[in-house]
Amino acid sequence: MREGKERIAAIMNTRRYAQFLIAPLLLLVSGAMQHQTKILKVPVGQPADERAIQLTLPRAQDPLWLKFAKCKIGYDNRSGLFNIAVTPDVRAIAGHTVTLSGFVLPLDGSDRTKHFLLTRNTPVCMFCPPGQPNEVVEVLSPHAIDWTDKLVTVTGPLALINNGEKGMFFKIDASAVR
């Protein structure tokens, strides 16, 4: 486990500043491409070597993640927006209380947070997406929680949101986080 954390730290340190320089270039190149929406096979913005290491780390095994994974994610190169084809299975549970386990990625960068992403994959970099948009849920907690690298469980109503700019499509206003 220590070797995995050391590999992650090394990747994070060497790529942190390069990503800020490469991102604008990628946006320019993608804008020059013809208008098309395509189904994603790898997360946009996450380097392949980082994704390979991430797949060797623990993943949340909650069955709800498998339902989310069946929702097809697309990306429109012209608009720069993600889109989603929500399955009837996921649409049927929208508005209902769900319980989901995953890893915390604070949105405010602090060690105690009320607003965070719950991810299926172990986050390996604060500046890269921890997977595809169907592997991430935005969470608002009623109380601040401590950041942890362990799985946490969130309970609350599931909302389907449409934020193609941020690639966010699922949200839970948590009634409980443990």
Secondary structure, 3 states (H helix, E strand, C coil): CHHHHHHHHHHHHHHHHHHHHHHHHHHHHHHHCCCCEEECCCCCCCCHHHHHHHCCCCECCCHHHHHHHCCEEEEECCCCEEEEECCHHHHHHCCCEEEEEEEEEECCCCCEEEEEEEECECCCCCCCCCCCHHHEEEEEEEEEEECCCCCEEEEEEEEEEEECCCCEEEEEECCEEC
